[in-house]
Amino acid sequence: MWRGITFVADMKRLGTVLHRSGLRNLILRGDEVKPDNVSGNLPKLNSVVVDKALNRIGTIGSVFGPVNHPYFLVKGFKQIPDSELRALINERVYIR
């Protein structure tokens, strides 16, 4: 009965989309990481990124910037239209 349903509680907030870079890349400002557990809170490369409607938008390609407030490069999936990627600017995104 519950197959195929993902609960928001299973999601972890990644950050906010700042802008696009290149054809299918998004730059995100990550949420602040608590200094006592920096390495344990950072998401892994190639983690799937989803929007608030739980649509898969891409994967984490790179992490850069300050350790306690990182930036992420998200590589958008090829099947996602450019207009949908543009609409994500200033929106929060999540990882599974």
N, C-alpha and C positions, 0 to 999 in steps of 0.2 A: 504494500500500500504506500510506503514512504520512499520507494525507489526513485532515483532520479531527482530528488529534491535536496537542495543544499541549503542549509540554514545559515543565516547571517552570523550566528554565534561561532560558526566554523571559520569565519573570515577574520583576517587581521588587517587593520588599516595600514596602508603603505605610505600614502602621502597625497599631495595635491599636484595636479598637472600644471606646470608653469607655461610650457610652450612646446611647439614641435621643432624638430631638428632633422633636416633631411627629408626623405620621402615617407618613411614609416616609423620614425623615432619620436618618442615623447620624452621630455625632460620633466622629472618630478622632484619636488622638494619633499623629502621624507619627514615624517613626524619625528619629534624630538625623542632621542633615545636616552634612557636614564644612565648616568655615568657609572653606576655600580655594576652594570651588566651589559656593557656595550657589545661585546662580541657575540653574546648569546641572543641578542635581540635583532640583529641584522638578518634580513631574509637572504636566502641562498640565490646565487645566479641561476637563471633559467626557471625561476619560480613563475607560475602562471599568474598574471595580473588580470583582475576583473573590475568592471564598473559597478555602480550601485544596484544595477538590475541583474547582476551576476553574469553578464555577457563577457566572455573571454576576449581580451583586447590585445594581449601580447605577453612577452616574457621579459624578465629583468636581464639586461645585457651587460650592465656595468653599474658599479657603485663608486661614487667619488665625492670629494668635498670633506667637510669636517666630520669627524667620527660621531659626535653627539647630535648632529643634525644633517645627515647625509643627503645627497642628491642621487637619483637613479635615472639611468637611461633604459627606457622600455622599448623593445623592438616590437612594433605592431605586427599582427598576423596579416598575411597577404590578402585574405578574404575580407578584411575590414575596410569598408570604403573610406576614402580620404575625408569625406564630410563628417563621418562619425568620429574620426580621430580629432578633427578640428573642434567638434562639439564637446570634447572632454576637457578642453582648457578651462582651468579654475575649478574642476570637479575633483572630488576625492576618489581615489581608487584603492583597491584591496588586493591581498594575496590569499591564496587558499592554504 
